[in-house]
Each structure stands twice: as C-alpha cells, then as structure tokens.
Amino acid sequence: MAERVIPLVDQRIAALAARVPTHPVVPTGQLTDTRGRPLRDLRISVTDRCNFRCNYCMPKEVFDKDYPYLPHGALLSFEEITRLARLFLAHGVRKIRLTGGEPLLRKNLEELVAQLAQLRTMEGLPPDLTLTTNGSLLARKAQALKDAGLNRVTVSLDGLDDAVFRRMNDVDFPVADVLAGIEAAQAAGLSQIKVNMVVKRGTNEHEILPMARHFRGTGTTLRFIEYMDVGATNGWRMDEVLPSAKLIERLRAELPLVQLDPSSPGETAERWGYANAAGQHDPSLGEVGVISSVTQAFCHDCNRARLSTEGKLYLCLFASEGYDLRTLLRGGASDEAIASAIAPIWQQRADRYSELRSSLPADTGQGARRVEMSYIGG
C-alpha cells in the first residue's frame, strides 16, 4: 500500500487576485470559456467541516482533532454568499448546489436556502437549488430545507452493509440513520432524490448489486462514482478504480438496463434505465447513473464553477489555486465591479484535467497541491 501523502501547503491560504478590469463587463448570461463552455452550475461550499472521515475525502490521519479548520470569521456569511450567487446568476448560472464538507453542519442553513430561493436566473426563473449531504443530519433537517425552498437533495452512501459503511465513514456511523434521512427527504416532498456511491475496488465493490436492488423502483436514482484522485491526502491509486464500464457489465448480468439520453447539457452522469420484459425502459423501475471522471473524462462540456467556504472561485475540482472574491466583497467593491471581475476569470478558463490525466507526469509531491474536495465540494 502506498504511503498516504500529507500536504505541506494549505491550499486555503494560497489565492490568486480577482482583478477588476478597467472597463466594466455587463452580464448577459452568455459567458463562455476558451473552449466555448458556458457557466451554468455553481457549487457553493458552506463549511470545511464534516462529521465523517471517509478515507477517500477526509482521512482521519490528516483531519484529526488538531486539524486547523477555518475560523468562523473567515467563512462567507449567508448574505455574502447570496450576493455572489446573484452575480453568478447574471452570468448565466441556472443551478446552485450547496455542499461542504458536510453542509448541514452549518448552523441555520435553511436561512441561506430561503435567501437563495428568492433569486432569479436571467430567464426570470428560480434557480435549481440542490444540496449534497452525507445524510447524517437529514432526518431532522429535511422538512425545514424543503419549506425554505430547496428543490432536490443528493445523499452520499457507499454501501448498505452496516459494517462496511461504518468502516468507510470511519466514525462508526450506522447506515440505518442515513436511510432514515433519505426517507425523511421523500416524506418532506424533496424531488428527484439521488444517492451517490463512491466505488473503491477492494473496499465496497461487493455492495454494487445490493445497492441497486435496494433503490430500484423507489423513485431514488442511484449513481456510482469512480474513485477519484482528488486533493492530496486520499492516497489514490489507479488499481483501486473500478471502471464504470465494468460496473455496468456487473449490473446488466442481473438487472436488464437500457442506455438513456443525458438529462441536460454538461450532465456528469451516464444514465441507464431499468428495462421491462420487452427490453424497454420502465420509468416505474427508475434508473442508475455512472460518473466516470477517471476513465471517461467529461471535461468537454463541464459548465461548473466552485465557490469555496471563504470565497475563493475554483474553475475545476482538480484545481490547485482559486481566485479571491472575498477581498472584493469585504473591500467595498460594487456589484458591477465584482461581476466584472468574475467574467474574465471564466473567459480565460481552459481546465481539462481529466482529459489530460494519463499524459501528466506522476505526482512526486513537489508541484502545486490540488485543493481538497472537502474544501470546495465534489
């Protein structure tokens, strides 16, 4: 087993300046990057803390009791987040995802949801407002989140076997409590609930079929995610990746599937519907998805930007540097100035890490460290 890499540089400290151009940029909702990719999806991390210690995200060896989390004063306030979100919507964003860390650890998060739900896209519509959570606090929060205006929720769940799940979250948290959170979300009326399972070969791949059987026909969409080389602390190795193509083969050996069209441009998941006896998709049985960021890069139409807990704008999940928007926010910059600063950052974007992964030199630990996923969300 390769030794776990401990980051020598805290990427939360490093930042690029977000510069205000000489001439103001009037938002048109049509902002594109160097590859013609529009800005449509904003993922907002509301905390760098989590109550789980999953080894592919926040391994206990690094994120221990002495880990220096960001002080509360460094975090963007709900009002600051809402202000930035409004400016991103003016540049074309239509979907906002709240993430973390574990976002439900942020006190009174439903107040932020209520503020964001009042915003409007360039088309005059409410943004598609969703949240990703480990589900540990969802049972007690689901109704308040729905009442505040949350549209959808995605729950991370890496297996149904309680022993496997407790081992993977590394805090001995029971799977039954996460399942209760999913049920509470359904009862609250949150629609299109998704469950994300990170598949790590040799750890939880035997849970693929039990998970599929459990959620088939329940109205909840299960998505399998290839174990990714995010951040610098998860000790990622290619031989621990189960390619999505092989995963679909396993499913199809027992559960007939037919491939479905993408649900929207920039969709990360390849969709497969459960088939009936005639070999056609049966909507009552639902579907599964695979997110193949290692073996089938989807950089070509990636339309996602990420806003970190304390106001840095990242252009890729695998980025090593972000652009500091908080300084503009707290330095008295006008909305016009901040919107003008955001525009050239996206316009110069050329990120396509997953497409280049196989041709990049091995990470020796000497170069710039990629930012941790727990800091900017998945």
Secondary structure, DSSP 4 states (H G I P E B T S, - for coil): -PPPPPPSS-TTT--EE-PPPSS-----S--B-TTS-B--EEEEE--S--S---TTTS-TTTSSTT--PPPGGGSPPHHHHHHHHHHHHHTT--EEEEESS-GGGSTTHHHHHHHHHT---TTS---EEEEEE-STTHHHHHHHHHHHT--EEEEE---SSHHHHHHHHSS---HHHHHHHHHHHHHHT-EEEEEEEEEBTTTTGGGHHHHHHHHTTTTPEEEEEE----TTTS---GGGB--HHHHHHHHHHHS-EEE---SSTT--SEEEEEB-TTSSB-TTT-EEEEE-TTTS--GGG--EEEE-TTSEEESSTT-S--EE-HHHHHTT--HHHHHHHHHHHHHT----HHHHGGGSPP--S-SPPPPPHHHH--
